[in-house]
C-alpha cells in the first residue's frame, strides 16, 4: 500500500515536472521547426529544399568534420550568458545588458592576457578570468545600484550601457590597447600562459608539473565535494531513521575511524595524488583529440562548473534564498530583514561576472588571434535571453537549450550551402521558439494542454512600480 | 420619492472571497447616500458593479425604475452614471478641457482640404464647461493644465467631467482620502449644491465625521453584506462604529488572569508619517509588559498600520523613541528587531508575510533561514528545514498537500497559520500582531486566538492591533483606542464595554 502511494506520488511529480519543464519547450521547438519548414517550402517552392536545409543543419551541427566541436564552442558562451540572465531573472531583474557586460569582460581579458608573459599559467589564466569577471561585475553592478537606490529601471539602464560598452571597446581596441605590430585593428595576442587550452593541446600543457598539479587539485576538489554530498545524504537517512538507545551493557558503537570521519578530505587527497601522478602519463600514451584545428577548449568545463555552481548558489545557499525572495516578493524580503539594495546589486554583479567570463572565454579560447579584434560582434547576449526564458531559468535546462542554440548557430552555414536557404532562417526559428515559449497560452490552445494551476509562477520581473 | 437607482440581491464572488453577498442598495433622486465600511467590506465592489466595471454573479440593477444591465463603464455613462475614482483618471499634460472631452469630443466638420478629417471644437466645449462650473459652483479654469492643479481642483475636474457626460448619478469613491479637512469641507458644499439641483450621489467613506456632515442617508457594509441603514439624525458615531467593526459570531476565549511582569516594549512620543508625509501617528506613548495583551482598537486608517510598521522597522520613525527590553530600537532594521526576539504577524499577509510562489517549507523559515541549524555559513541545510516544517505543519494544523506546495495555493486561513507558526514557534519576548484574523473562517480565528493567548501565558508581551472590536475585547488585558493618530485612552479590559470603546473609536472622549 505504502509503496503504491509512493509510486503514485512519484508518477504525479514526474508528470508535473514533465509538463512544466519539458513539454512546453519541446512543443515550442517542434512548432517552430514546422513553421520554419513551411517558410522554407513557400519561399523556395519545393519541399525538397526543406529536407536539404534541415539535413544540412543537422549535418553541420553534429556530423561534419569538427561539427560537434564547433557546436560545443558556440555552446560555451551561451551557457555562461544565459546563466547570467537567469540569475537576474531569479532576483526579479531583467538584465538585458549581458551583451555589453560580455564586451567589457572581453576587453578586460584582452588587457589582462597580454599585460605580462612572466607568469605561469596557473596564475595568469585565473588572473585573466578574474579580470574579465570583475569587469563585467562592476559594469553590471552600476545599473543594479541605480535600480535599488533611485528606481531607474534596469532594462533602460543596461540597454543604454550596452552602447556605451560597444563604443568603449572600439575606442580601447583602436587606441590604447591596439597591437602596433599587426596591420589589423586588434589588441595584442594574449600570452600563451593566459590562453584557454584547446583539447588538442592538453597533453602538451600537462607536461608542465605546475599545470598538472593545478588540474589534480581541481579534480581533488571535485572529489571532496562529491564525497561530502554522499556523506550528507547518508547522514540525512540516518536522521530520518528512528533512533534506538541502548542502555547499560549494550555493545559500544564502533568509534568512527579517521577515514570515515574525514572521508571527503581523504577522497580529495587520494584523487589529487592519483591524478597528479597518472594523468600526464596517461594523456601522453593515449589522447583522442589530435586535430590541431579543433577549437574546442577547456572553457566547456568552466561552463559546466558554472551551471552547477549557479544551481547550488540559487537553491542551496542563503544568498540564493535571499535573491529569490527579493525577486519573488520584495516587500516580504524587507519584512524578513533582507537588504534589498545589497541583494539587487549582488544579483547584477553575479550576472555581470558570468557575462564577463563569457567574454573572456571568447578572447582566450576561441578567437583565431587570441585577441580582441575591432569588429567583434557576437549577438550571443541577446540569444541568451531567449535561452534563459526557454530553459525557465533552470541552470541544467540552460545547458541543454544552449547546446540546441549553439548547434543551430553552427549548423546554419552548411544548411545555407546545402540548400541555398539563407542562414538567417535559423534566427527566424529561434524567434519562433521564443515566441511560443513566452506565450504558453498559444501552445496550450494549439495542443490542448491542460493548465496546471499549481505550476503557475509569478511574474518574471517587476514593472516600473516595483518599489525596491 | 422616485428611486434614481436600485440594486437588489447583488452577489459577487472572487476566487476565495465573497465580495458582495445579497446586497440591496437604493438611491433616491437628489439624495446623498453614504456608503460606510472598512477597507475590504465590499463597498468598492458594489460601486464597481454599478459602474459596469464588474458584472454581478446574481442580482438586478434598475435605473429610474427601469430594470437594466450595466455592461461597461461606457454603458454606465450612457445611462447617466458618473464615477469619480479615488485615484483620478486624468491625463496630467493635457488641459482641463481636453481631459473633460476626452472620448466625448465635439467636432466641427472638416474643410474640403482635410477631406474626412474633423476638427476638435475646443471653444464650444470650454463654454459648456464654464456654464457647468458656474451652475454647480465648481470653480475651475478650463484652459489650465491638469498637472498644475492642486488635488482638490483635480477632483472638481473629475466631477465636471462626469457632469459633462450628463451624469445624474454620481459615485464618489473615498473622495476625501486625498483631501485636507478644509478641501473636504469645500467638497461637501459642492455635494450639497449638486444634490439640491437634482443630482443623486453615492458617497463612499470610512470616516464617521464625514457622513454626519453631508449624508442624507447612511448604509453600512461589513464583510460583503449590508448590515444596516440609518438617517444621520437617528444614528450616533458609536452605533455606526459598532456596525462597521462588529462581528456576528462573538467568540469567547478561555483565558486565565494575566500576570504582567516587566515592561518589554516601551514607546515614547512616537510620531510616524505615511508615504504622502501626512502625520499618521502623532505623539503616541505606551508600554506593553511581559505576560499581558495590549489591544489597540480603532477604526481602520487611524494610524494603526503605520504604528505597527514603525515598531517593526518597516517604516521610518519621524520622532520619539521605541525601546524593547531597555534597548533603543527606534531606528533598528527589521532584521535587528527580529533578532531582539520580536514576532511580527503583518497586517497584509500576502504582501509582507509570505512569498506566495515559494513552498510552505521556505515560508516557514523566511525569518530564520540564515541561522543555525538551518544554515551553516552560506549553505542551507534543507533536511533541517524540512524537519522543522513537518513539525510546524503538524502542531499548527496547517492543511496543505505537502511542505513543497506553493503557499499561494493554500486557503487564507492556512496561509495565516503558516505565518503564525513561523512567528510564534520561535522563543519570542514580544508579539506584534496586526489584524491577525482578518478575512479568516471561524475555525482559524479561534485557533489563532488560542495561540496568541498561549504566547502571552508563556511570558511574551503581546501588542494586538485589530479593527475588530470583538477581537480586541475578548483577547486584550488592556485596551488602547486610537483615533486620528493618537491614543485617546487606555482602558482596563474588565471595565471596557463595547459602548465605551465604540465612542472612543468615533473620537468622543466624554462618556
Boltz contact constraints between the chains, C-beta under 6 A:
constraints:
  - contact:
      token1: [A, 236]
      token2: [B, 383]
      max_distance: 6.0
  - contact:
      token1: [A, 316]
      token2: [B, 380]
      max_distance: 6.0
  - contact:
      token1: [A, 317]
      token2: [B, 378]
      max_distance: 6.0
  - contact:
      token1: [A, 317]
      token2: [B, 379]
      max_distance: 6.0
  - contact:
      token1: [A, 318]
      token2: [B, 369]
      max_distance: 6.0
  - contact:
      token1: [A, 318]
      token2: [B, 370]
      max_distance: 6.0
  - contact:
      token1: [A, 318]
      token2: [B, 375]
      max_distance: 6.0
  - contact:
      token1: [A, 318]
      token2: [B, 378]
      max_distance: 6.0
  - contact:
      token1: [A, 318]
      token2: [B, 380]
      max_distance: 6.0
  - contact:
      token1: [A, 319]
      token2: [B, 378]
      max_distance: 6.0
  - contact:
      token1: [A, 321]
      token2: [B, 369]
      max_distance: 6.0
  - contact:
      token1: [A, 325]
      token2: [B, 355]
      max_distance: 6.0
  - contact:
      token1: [A, 328]
      token2: [B, 355]
      max_distance: 6.0
  - contact:
      token1: [A, 328]
      token2: [B, 357]
      max_distance: 6.0
  - contact:
      token1: [A, 329]
      token2: [B, 355]
      max_distance: 6.0
  - contact:
      token1: [A, 331]
      token2: [B, 351]
      max_distance: 6.0
  - contact:
      token1: [A, 331]
      token2: [B, 352]
      max_distance: 6.0
  - contact:
      token1: [A, 332]
      token2: [B, 352]
      max_distance: 6.0
  - contact:
      token1: [A, 332]
      token2: [B, 355]
      max_distance: 6.0
  - contact:
      token1: [A, 335]
      token2: [B, 352]
      max_distance: 6.0
  - contact:
      token1: [A, 336]
      token2: [B, 366]
      max_distance: 6.0
  - contact:
      token1: [A, 336]
      token2: [B, 367]
      max_distance: 6.0
  - contact:
      token1: [A, 337]
      token2: [B, 334]
      max_distance: 6.0
  - contact:
      token1: [A, 337]
      token2: [B, 335]
      max_distance: 6.0
  - contact:
      token1: [A, 337]
      token2: [B, 338]
      max_distance: 6.0
  - contact:
      token1: [A, 454]
      token2: [B, 409]
      max_distance: 6.0
  - contact:
      token1: [A, 457]
      token2: [B, 357]
      max_distance: 6.0
  - contact:
      token1: [A, 458]
      token2: [B, 357]
      max_distance: 6.0
